[in-house]
Amino acid sequence: MWFERSLNRRLAAVVLPAFLAASAWAVAPSIALQHLDFFGARAGGPPGVQIRPVLRGEIKEVTVDLVSIVGPRLHLEPSKGDRAVVWLFIEGKGNLETKGTVFPVEGETIARAPQGWDWKISVAAGQVLHALRIRRHINDEDRAELKKFPQNNAAAYVKKFRDCTPYGEAIKSAKTTSRTLLPENFVPRMAIGTVETTGPDAVGAHRHPMLEQLFFGLKDNDITVLADDARANLTEMSILHIPLGSNHGAEVAEGKKLHYVWMDFFMDKKGQEWLKMHTPLDPQKQP
């Protein structure tokens, strides 16, 4: 009896860890991915506002929503003291207004108002406007940090994607066009940009444990995203969450296009040092 118990203990010491390791491999973290749809919110449809959550609960203190506004409609977006808000307009036409200034919006455009500023978003009859609304919780330390950059908080920031500053990065090929949509220190612990190239090409594998990241596929994007042993096909109007700390990259096959938005959410101010990997380029020399 003693011998059997001793043998069982020795077998458990060998077999159980191996079983757990195999189980861990079998349930290795996957890439959370969601395909977005306008759900009938089209020009000429019933006027109104549709707001649908996107990858809810994936990143702490961050919420993302798909917002579709069918005209004629005026949507009021009041500011929230504990949340910074960034709008990524994807498709359609409308007007933004804050503090008496009106910004026409058509196509791919980023918009961010300083803390405490409300937005009015108007869409005319026969038009529709689709956007991602990204909201990040800010704390007292974040608010103190914002005061160090008054030039970034004196006016609304509204830019077409194509007009944003290009940058280079070692993990991308020379034919890749990358742009910074939201530079650091406009929203605490947050930055946004785009990457664009054609296949065959790749974004080299890398890891950044200091930040959480989302990818959103723009028009015609059709790529494979890799994160450790996981793979996901990111197409246009799809969004995914890169697992924290994973060794990740992206591949685009011949005849396909890579064109996505990256959204970085840093755990602390120090983590923004990662952005020094981005080398600003002369816009006049870009294709």
N, C-alpha and C positions, 0 to 999 in steps of 0.2 A: 504493500500500500504506500509506504513512504517513498519507494522507488518510483511508483507511478505518478505520485504528486510532484516529485522532483523533476521527472521527465516532462510532465505537462507544463511546469513553470518554465523549463528551459526552452521548450517548443514555443510557448507564448512569447518569450523574450525575443525569439527570432522571427516567428511568423507574423505576429501582430504588427510590429513596426513596418514590415514589408507590405502587409495588407493596407495599412493606413497610408503609406507612401503611394501605393498604386491607386487608392481611392482618391487621394489628393490630386494625383495626375488626372484621373478620370473626370474630376469636377473642377479642373483648373478654371480660374475666372475667365469668363467670356467677355466679348466686347458688347456692351449695351448699345443697341441700335434701334432707331425708330424712323419709319418712313412717314413723312408728313403729306397731308392732302388738304386741298382747299375745301373739300366737302360741300361742293355746290355753291360756294361763295364766289360767284362770277359776275362780271359786268352785265347789267341788265336783269340780274336776279333781284329778289326781295331786298330792299334796303335794310341795313342793320349792321351789327358788330358781332362777330363770332370770336370767342377766345377759348383756345384749347391748350391744356398743359402739355409740355414736351419733356420727356425723360425726367418726370417729377421725382425728386428725392435722390437723384444721382450724385449731386454735389452739394455739400452742406452750405447753407446760407445763400444758395443761388437758385433762382427759379427762372424758367424759360417758358414762354407761351407763344403759340402761333396766333397772331391777330389778323383777322380779315375784316375789312370795312367796305361795305357795298353802298355806293351813293344812290340818292343824296343822303348824306349823313355827316353829322358833326360829333366827333368823339372827344370827350373831355378826359384828360389824364392828369389828375392832381398829383403833386409831388408828395413824397413820403419822407419824413425826417430820418428814418432809419434805413432807407433803401436808395441806392443809386440805380438809375435806369438808363439803358442804352437800347436804341431801336436800330435794327437792321432791316431796312425796307428791301424786299426781294423783288417785287413785281408790282406794276400798276402805277397809278398817278393820283396825286392829291396835294394838299398844302399843310404845312406845319406852322403853327404860330405860338410864340412865347414872348412875353414882355413887349407885345405890340409889333414884333418883327415877324414877317411871313416868309417862309422858305418853301418854294415850289419843290416838289419831290416827284421824280419819275425814274423808275428802274432802281438799280442797286445803289442804295444810299445809306450812310450811317448818320445817326442823329443822337446827340446827347445834350441835355440842358443842365446847367449848374444846379446844385442842390437848392431846393426851395422854389424852383421855377416850374410852373405848370405848363402842360402842352395842350393845345387845341389841334386836332387832326380833322381836316375837312376833306370830304370826297364828293365830287359833283355827280349828278345824275348820269348814268351810263358808264361810270368809272368804278374801279375796285382797287383797293390797295392791300397788299399782303406784307406782313412784317413779322420778324421775330422780336419779341420784347424780352430783354435780359435784365433781370433785377438782382442786385447783389446787396446783401445786408452790410451796413457800415456801422462801426462802433465809434466811441468817443475818440479813440486813437486815430481812426481814419479821418474823422472830421478835423482834428488838429493837423493832420498831414495835408489835407486839402488847402488849409490856410497858408501853407508854405508856397503854394503855386497860384497866386491870385490871377495871373495872366491866363490860366486855364479855366478860370471860373468867372470871367468877366462877361462872357457872351456864350450863346448857344454854339455848339460845334456840329455843323451839318456839311457832309462831303459825299460826293459820288465816289464809289469804290475806285474807279479808274483814275481819279484825281489825287488819290492818297500817295504818300511818299514811298517809293520803292526801296527795297533793301536787299542785300546779298547775305548768304549764309553758307558756311562750309559744307553742310550736309545736303546741299541742293546743287543741281547742275547749272552750268553757265546759261543754258537756254531757259531756265526757270525765271518767271517774274513773280516776285513776292512784294506785297505792299502792307504797310502799317496803317490799318484803319483807325484804331484807337491807341494812340501812344500812351505810355505810362504816365501816371500822375494826373490824368483827367478823371478817372474813377479809381479809388483806392484799391490796390492789389488786383488790378485787372488790365489786360491789354488784348487787342484783337487785330487780326491781319488776314490776308489772303495769300494763297499760293496757286500758281497757274503754270502749266506746261503741257506738252503733248508726248505721247508714248512713241517709242519705249523710253521710259525715264523712271526715276525713283527719288524719294526723299529718304536719305540715309537713316538707318536705325540709330536711335538715341534714347536717353531716358532723362527725366527731370522730376525727382521726388519732391521738389519744392512747390509744385503747382498741380492743379487739376486742369484738364483740358477737354474741350468739346471740338469736334469737327462738323461742319455743315456743308453739304454738297451743293454747289451752285449749278447753273445751267450746263447740261451735257457732261457733268462730272461722272466718271465711271472708273473707280479705282479699287484696288485691294489695300486695305489697311491691316497691318500686322502688329500684334502686341504680344510679345513672348511667343507662346505656342498658339495663340488665337488668331483667326483671320476673319475679316468681314468685308463685304462688298458695299462700298459707299457710293450711292448713285445720287443724282440731283434730287433735291428736296428730301434728303435723308440726313439724320444727325446721329452722331455716336459719341460715346464717352470713352476716352483713352483710360484704361485702368491705371490708377495711381502708381507711379514708380516703374511701370512696365517698360521694357526695351521695345520701342515701337518705331514704325516707319510706314511708307506708302509706296505702292508700285502702280504704274500705269502702262498698259500694254500698247503695242503698236496699233495705230488707228484710233486710239481712245484719248480722252482728254482728262486731265487732272485740274480741277478748279474748285477749291474749297476755302471756307472761312475757318480759321482756328481761333478759339477763344481761350485765353489763359486766365486762370483764377489762382492767384498766389496765396499761400498760407500766411505769409507775412511780408513786410516791406523788403526785407533782406533778399527774399526770393527773386525780386525783380532784377537782380544782377544778371539773371539768365538772359535778359533782353540785350545785354552787351554783345551777345553772339550775332546780333543783327547789325550789319554794316550799311548805313544809309548810302544810297546811290544817287547819281545825278539824274533827275527825271528826264532831262533833255537827251540823254543817251539811251533811254529805254525805247523798245520797239513800240 
